[in-house]
């Protein structure tokens, strides 16, 4: 039998959407959900210490800690200091974009397609093009090797 109190305990506010707040890792990268704010990342136990140090020492200089990874990546330009930092970390961005697909019978329809882009590719898209394509940032992928080689 389950204890009702144990089942109801969570580490987030009631009604808060946790679908895109996660930290995963595979053999070569850390995958961070795009709904995380930098403050959330600093408090999360699964985020690597070195990335937390990078947030505190480099990213917090020109970015508010309440900023989500989603909005940081969406509005980032190649001139930003945070871009240069993420470029050193060999960052990739997983996005959903509206694309036109043709069916077997020649009809076209708009569907969302998942795409993993390098940070440079993503930042070279201008804001108007991102809005026209209905871009949704879902995940930030940071290379483990680049994180290890980054000196704080």
PyMOL commands that set and color helices and strands:
alter all, ss='L'
color gray80, all
select helices_A, chain A and resi 4-8+38-43+49-57+59-61+69-75+81-88+119-124+127-132+144-149
alter helices_A, ss='H'
color red, helices_A
select strands_A, chain A and resi 23-25+29-33+92-102+108-118+136-143
alter strands_A, ss='S'
color yellow, strands_A
deselect
rebuild
show_as cartoon
